[in-house]
Amino acid sequence: MMRTLLSAAITTACLTVAMPAARAADCASLQSLKLPETTITMALRVTTGGVVIPPETSLTGLPAFCRVAGEIRPTADSVIKFEVWMPETNWNERFLGVGNGGFAGTIGYGGLAANLRRGFATAGTDAGHEGDAEDASWAYQHPEKIKDFGWRALHLTTDRAKKVIAAFYGRSARQSYFDSCSDGGREALMEAQRFPEDYDGILAGAPANNWTGLLSSGVDVTQVTAGDPAGYISNMKLPAITRATLAACDAQDGVKDGFINDPAECHFDPKVLLCKSGDSLDCLTAPQVRSLAKFYQGGTNSHGESIMSGYAMGDEWPGWKDWVIGHGPGSGSGLGYVQNFFRYMVYDDPKWNVLAANVDDAWQQANDKMAADLNATNADLSGFAAHGGKLILYHGWDDPAISPWSTIAYYKSVRKQMGAEKADGFVQLYMVPGMEHCVGGPGAASFGQLGLPEASGPGSGILPVLEEWVEKGTPAKEIVAAKFDGTGKTATTKMTRPLCPYPQVAAYKGTGSTDDAANFVCRQK
């Protein structure tokens, strides 16, 4: 699901402009470029306006570019595939890295195409293995591949890409940026924490940075919500839940618009949905009420201590349909990640069953074995700050995959570790009302992330804002997001809203259309 969402986002990217680029080498000559532990497998000039990526991806509308592919083998069990795409002309003299979703397993070609169209030299990696985003079987008894996935593949790809770019253009990129979401958000924070000089500016969306906490929490939540068949909530009941949560909290900000502006202020009690006489699609049975409360609460250990917070309220339908609920008990996409993580990474036991697991042991084993390579929770970003790096975090309040509270918790930990004044100089967080996982949802969820259209046209989105911060020292006070009807040239703007630096929230001024960001102001809570 994460890969599908990211692909849908980045393949709708807009075009931008740049300046001419003089090349120091022709593309084909890069085939013989010598790099450590690296084999260049392709150096091809592409002038047809598009490429076909087997088995079925077709990318069009591309400028002429040099396509370089290679493999990096830092250990005997490592095969890290990567590609670097460089525009022949109109290079903006910047490098923009592409991340992954889920358990990775493919190069983000849609992201490469989107970045290329905007004038960037760009690169991506499969993170050291090939497979579907929800598949972790590749990790079974392969500790080096787990390290590649966790942190090594992206760092080495970044290093090799910079060298390829310098060889092609005869000079290095002026600045290096990274823009990704989900597991890519985790990768982004891993780069800032472990390799602070790799990137000058980082966009980290909905980061799965507390990887072990996220999936350990899923063990407890699954046991409560799916361990008893009577507690399973079918998709058919989700619309009733959404109606109830919106009735309780949608209008709290003075605007009734179909999503909750500040879920932190929503105190909806699932018990109001308890069936009074018999079961129906408009109410919940007592076991289902307990399940709903658990989805909001998140996972806990046997002592009642939080492993990770749960979901926010207001977009249960359709937001929870695929990820949380699935099409029957135990079929949600989130559970697939939980099962695969513990089977193939933590316990090396393909028969491991989430319903039979001990929650405390699962959490302990996950942290002991996997946290060092997979978690990106270190709040000490002093190296990144010293490098002059700037970090923008963002997370959709309606995310059904990764708890929005986890990103808030990480942001707060950085401010505590670094000091509020120091942190404010290089870190910002934007919480996006009505946005689901990285993209989409009932709210204004398009603001230039992952190559999506920008609310006020090219140059107005979150990436140009980051560039302005890095290159001119000007942090943004707010970013305008949009909700569009349709895609491409036929898209029309349905609504715009300001995204405010956390903890500020957008407040309606009281006059004018509530579909126009100009009629809102960012205010401290």
Secondary structure, 3 states (H helix, E strand, C coil): CHHHHHHHHHCCCCCCCCCCCCCCCCHHHHHHCCECCEEEEEEEEECCCEEEECCCEEEECCCCEEEEEEEECCCCCCCEEEEEEEECCCCCCEEEEECCCCCCCCCCHHHHHHHHHCCCEEEEECCCCCCCCCCCHHHCCCHHHHHHHHHHHHHHHHHHHHHHHHHHHCCCCCEEEEEEECHHHHHHHHHHHHCCCCCCEEEEECCCCCHHHHHHHHHHHHHHHHCCHHHCCCHHHHHHHHHHHHHHHHHHHCCCCCCCCCHHHCCCCHHHHECCCCCCCCCECHHHHHHHHHHHHEEECCCCCEEEECCCCCCHHHHCHHHHHCCCCCCCHHHHHHHHHHHHHHCCCCCCCHHHCCHHHHHHHHHHHHHHHHCCCCCCCHHHHHCCCEEEEEEECCCCCCCHHHHHHHHHHHHHHHCHHHHHCCEEEEEECCCCCCCCCCCCCECCHHHCCCCCCCCCCHHHHHHHHHHHCCCCCCEEEEEEECCHHHCEEEEEEEECECCCEEEECCCCCCCCHHHEEEECC
